């Protein structure tokens, strides 16, 4: 009995890990797209997981809500922060700190 529970926990952990990697890739693509559209430079070409919790999507289904943070530059010599929120597999919000438009 305990072996079955342990195997199920390992499989669930592996599935969560794979889902987290896919979510990170979606967040990175969303961050790159936002920076390209606004003429910004995505620094370090990466996003970092900030939080994970459960939330409901637009149809009321329970999904993971993940927030990723990234840094960007508007002038090339400064660092500003932004965040990307995913609910399930969908990008829900992309936020960037205010910056000077040139």
Phi and psi in degrees as a GROMACS rama.xvg file:
@    title "Ramachandran Plot"
@    xaxis  label "Phi"
@    yaxis  label "Psi"
@TYPE xy
-66.9531  -32.2373  UNK-2
-64.701  -39.8618  UNK-3
-63.959  -43.3319  UNK-4
-63.4738  -42.4227  UNK-5
-63.8052  -42.8149  UNK-6
-64.4372  -41.8958  UNK-7
-62.5427  -40.0535  UNK-8
-66.3121  -38.9077  UNK-9
-65.6917  -43.9323  UNK-10
-64.1586  -42.6828  UNK-11
-63.9084  -41.1529  UNK-12
-63.4964  -40.6864  UNK-13
-65.3658  -42.3798  UNK-14
-63.8678  -40.7394  UNK-15
-64.3724  -41.2284  UNK-16
-62.6172  -45.4362  UNK-17
-62.9234  -43.2487  UNK-18
-62.8461  -37.5618  UNK-19
-66.3876  -38.3202  UNK-20
-64.4455  -41.3706  UNK-21
-64.8568  -40.5824  UNK-22
-63.8991  -39.6687  UNK-23
-62.927  -40.9132  UNK-24
-64.3083  -39.6905  UNK-25
-64.2849  -41.7721  UNK-26
-65.2179  -40.2106  UNK-27
-63.5663  -42.1685  UNK-28
-63.7046  -40.4675  UNK-29
-65.8803  -39.3676  UNK-30
-65.8294  -43.0492  UNK-31
-61.0601  -45.1112  UNK-32
-62.1868  -43.0966  UNK-33
-64.1435  -40.7509  UNK-34
-67.0419  -42.0065  UNK-35
-63.5181  -43.7315  UNK-36
-62.6843  -32.9318  UNK-37
-102.055  7.34043  UNK-38
68.8375  35.1046  UNK-39
-108.83  164.393  UNK-40
-108.774  119.913  UNK-41
-76.0532  115.722  UNK-42
-83.3815  143.616  UNK-43
64.9534  -1.25315  UNK-44
48.0314  44.2559  UNK-45
-151.942  160.991  UNK-46
-124.688  157.227  UNK-47
-129.032  134.958  UNK-48
-67.3938  129.365  UNK-49
-107.415  -39.1682  UNK-50
-158.488  155.184  UNK-51
-140.124  132.288  UNK-52
-154.861  175.602  UNK-53
-91.0016  142.199  UNK-54
-151.186  165.137  UNK-55
-98.7668  140.158  UNK-56
-84.5849  -172.831  UNK-57
-62.9007  -27.3661  UNK-58
-90.9606  2.55476  UNK-59
86.8369  8.01625  UNK-60
-84.0241  144.971  UNK-61
-78.119  125.077  UNK-62
-137.91  167.203  UNK-63
-78.6165  134.499  UNK-64
-107.953  114.925  UNK-65
-115.685  136.424  UNK-66
-115.611  127.245  UNK-67
-115.956  144.124  UNK-68
-114.245  153.295  UNK-69
-148.289  166.386  UNK-70
-118.826  144.197  UNK-71
-139.397  166.9  UNK-72
-131.641  139.238  UNK-73
-99.1981  -23.3161  UNK-74
-113.638  -14.7916  UNK-75
96.942  -11.4958  UNK-76
-129.185  22.5661  UNK-77
-140.632  168.334  UNK-78
-124.965  130.598  UNK-79
-127.505  157.852  UNK-80
-106.882  151.015  UNK-81
-141.705  168.998  UNK-82
-142.83  153.962  UNK-83
-129.84  128.668  UNK-84
-110.552  127.216  UNK-85
-115.417  136.915  UNK-86
-117.115  111.464  UNK-87
67.6843  -126.706  UNK-88
-98.0602  -2.33579  UNK-89
-96.5148  135.768  UNK-90
-74.1761  119.89  UNK-91
-95.3513  -37.3648  UNK-92
-156.205  141.628  UNK-93
-125.054  122.45  UNK-94
-120.935  137.463  UNK-95
-127.297  143.972  UNK-96
-59.3554  152.457  UNK-97
-59.7283  143.565  UNK-98
-146.024  160.206  UNK-99
-75.1758  129.361  UNK-100
-87.0945  130.83  UNK-101
